[in-house]
Amino acid sequence: MTPEMGLLWEVAIAEFLFVTVILGGGGAWMIGRSTALTWSGWGLLAFYLLLLTIAVRFIHFSLFNGTFFLPLSHFGTGLYYAVVDYVVLAAIAAAGRIFVRNRQMARQYGFLDRVSS
């Protein structure tokens, strides 16, 4: 594949959508879900997302000839696209966390919503 080097994707839009949004996004949703279910903080979510971002960058590198963090001549490009992946994954993880947390709160404190007659 010849690199297109777009603002959000490095090789091709289909590759970005498949690897980052579908594969990585599924993992990010589950990270958000798990941190909400265990009542963990946002810091743990950010750490887990950092690990997932490294894995997503490696998939871009190994399967689609994207850049990784090494060699050092490609570090800047790899870091830029890692930040893009991190932001996308963080948005999906935050949506998953908020969705699950809202369901938890509604189930746990549902009596607060009821109006007494």
C-alpha positions in Angstrom: 0.0 0.0 0.0 1.2 3.5 -0.8 0.9 5.9 2.1 -1.7 8.7 1.8 -0.6 10.4 5.1 -3.9 12.0 5.9 -4.6 14.1 9.0 -6.1 11.2 10.8 -4.9 8.1 8.9 -1.5 7.1 7.8 -1.9 4.5 5.1 -5.6 4.4 4.1 -8.9 5.4 5.5 -10.2 1.8 5.4 -7.2 0.7 7.4 -7.7 3.4 10.0 -11.4 2.6 10.3 -10.8 -1.2 10.6 -7.8 -1.1 13.0 -8.4 2.0 15.1 -12.2 2.4 15.2 -13.4 -1.2 14.9 -10.7 -3.3 16.6 -9.3 -0.7 18.9 -12.6 0.9 19.5 -14.1 -2.4 20.7 -11.2 -2.8 23.1 -11.6 0.8 24.2 -15.3 0.3 24.8 -14.5 -2.7 27.0 -11.9 -0.7 28.9 -14.5 2.0 29.6 -17.0 -0.6 30.6 -14.6 -2.4 32.9 -13.4 0.7 34.7 -17.1 1.7 35.2 -18.1 -1.7 36.6 -15.2 -1.8 39.0 -15.7 1.9 40.0 -12.1 2.6 39.0 -10.9 6.1 38.2 -10.1 7.9 35.0 -6.4 7.5 35.6 -6.5 3.8 35.3 -8.6 4.1 32.1 -5.9 6.4 30.7 -3.2 3.9 31.5 -5.1 1.0 29.9 -5.7 3.2 26.9 -2.0 3.9 26.6 -1.3 0.2 26.4 -4.1 -0.3 23.9 -2.7 2.5 21.8 0.7 0.9 21.6 -1.0 -2.4 20.5 -3.0 -0.5 17.8 0.1 1.2 16.5 1.9 -2.2 16.3 -1.0 -3.6 14.3 -0.8 -0.6 11.9 3.0 -1.2 11.7 3.0 -4.9 11.2 0.0 -5.4 8.9 -0.3 -2.2 7.0 3.2 -0.9 6.8 2.6 2.1 9.1 5.1 3.7 11.3 6.0 2.6 14.8 8.2 4.3 17.3 11.4 2.8 16.1 13.7 3.6 14.2 14.2 7.0 15.7 13.9 8.6 12.3 10.2 7.7 12.2 9.5 8.5 15.9 7.8 11.9 15.2 5.4 10.4 12.7 4.7 7.4 14.9 4.1 9.6 17.9 1.7 11.9 15.9 -0.4 9.0 14.8 -0.3 7.4 18.2 -1.7 10.6 19.7 -4.5 10.5 17.0 -5.2 6.9 17.9 -5.2 7.7 21.6 -7.7 10.5 21.2 -10.1 8.4 19.1 -9.8 5.5 21.6 -10.2 7.8 24.6 -13.5 9.1 23.1 -14.8 5.6 22.6 -13.7 4.5 26.0 -15.3 7.6 27.7 -18.5 6.9 25.8 -18.5 3.3 27.1 -17.7 4.3 30.6 -20.4 7.0 30.7 -23.0 4.6 29.2 -22.3 1.9 31.7 -22.0 4.3 34.7 -25.4 5.9 33.8 -27.0 2.4 33.8 -25.4 1.7 37.1 -26.6 4.9 38.7 -30.1 4.5 37.3 -30.3 0.9 38.7 -28.7 1.7 42.0 -30.5 5.0 42.7 -33.7 4.6 40.7 -35.8 5.6 43.7 -34.5 9.2 43.4 -36.3 9.6 40.1 -39.7 8.5 41.4 -42.1 11.1 42.4 -44.1 10.4 45.5 -47.8 11.0 45.2 
